[in-house]
Amino acid sequence: MRWRSHKEHYLDALHYMKGKQQRTIPSYKTPWEKFNVASLNGLEFNTITVIGARPGSGKTLMVDQIVREGFKLNPGLNIRVLQFQLEMFGRTTKLREFSAVTKETYKYLCSADSENIVVSDEVIKKCHEYAKEASKYPIDVIDESVTVNQFKQEIHEYMKKYCITSDTGKLLYHNTIVTLDHSVLIKKDAGEANKQEVLANLGEACTELKKKYPIAFILLTQLNRDTDRPERNENGKYGNYILESDIYGGDGLVQHADLVIGINRPAKRFIDY
């Protein structure tokens, strides 16, 4: 049978409240206080967060910071991270991470500023020391393109691999952050007509998985080109703000999201008010 009495749900809610009160059910704090205030003092597990932005707005960097700094901000939380990095090579993401840490440009790290300037040994040493320390964190990466069904299967296998069995025989899963760097890069399966259907299936898959496992999903997605229209970029207009309707695929992802974040770079569009 699939039903549960509403009494059981009341008990679940009361248990959750008590756990929050006693800090035995923590949230995952991010590096930004306003972000934590907008959420439940950080990201909750068993939730889906969708972050939408136009290219070059910093959404990948934002997720990198959430992951990179999360272990320091959430001591004792015993988390794991599984990242689906479908957009770029792992090497590229790590070079961008080195750039954030050293405050040097990507071009400088690749000795491409000019023929006469190469990255210094001191900077390489700093990157090496950072990599040595960061490699201790339990972060795993999938950088091959997957379908929604493959996405689900990988997560099922990952959660089972690292779970432990209690004395009573109950499976105890790790609190896990799962990031997807670009929802539109999920491959279309044979039975899916278009990308909108893929995104709808992705949303359904994440909802199914968040109910089964203590996962906090962070899904990155594009915004529609509507945000580029001149009237959206006039100073002091409502259209300056990112709207839910701007999310690529619209309802396919948004209706499954617990939190939707829109990122904009007003200065890039000459909006100063």
Secondary structure, DSSP 8 states (H G I E B T S, - for coil): -----HHHHHHHHHHHHHHHHTTSS--B--S-HHHHHHTTSSB-SSEEEEEEE-TTSSHHHHHHHHHHHHHHHSTT--EEEEEE--SS-HHHHHHHHHHHHHT--HHHHTT-SBTTB---HHHHHHHHHHHHHHTTS-EEEE-S--BHHHHHHHHHHHHHHT-EE-TTS-EE--EEEEEES-GGGSB--TT--SHHHHHHHHHHHHHHHHHHS-EEEEEEEEB-GGGGSGGGGSTT-GGGS--GGGBTTTHHHHTT-SEEEEE--GGGGT---
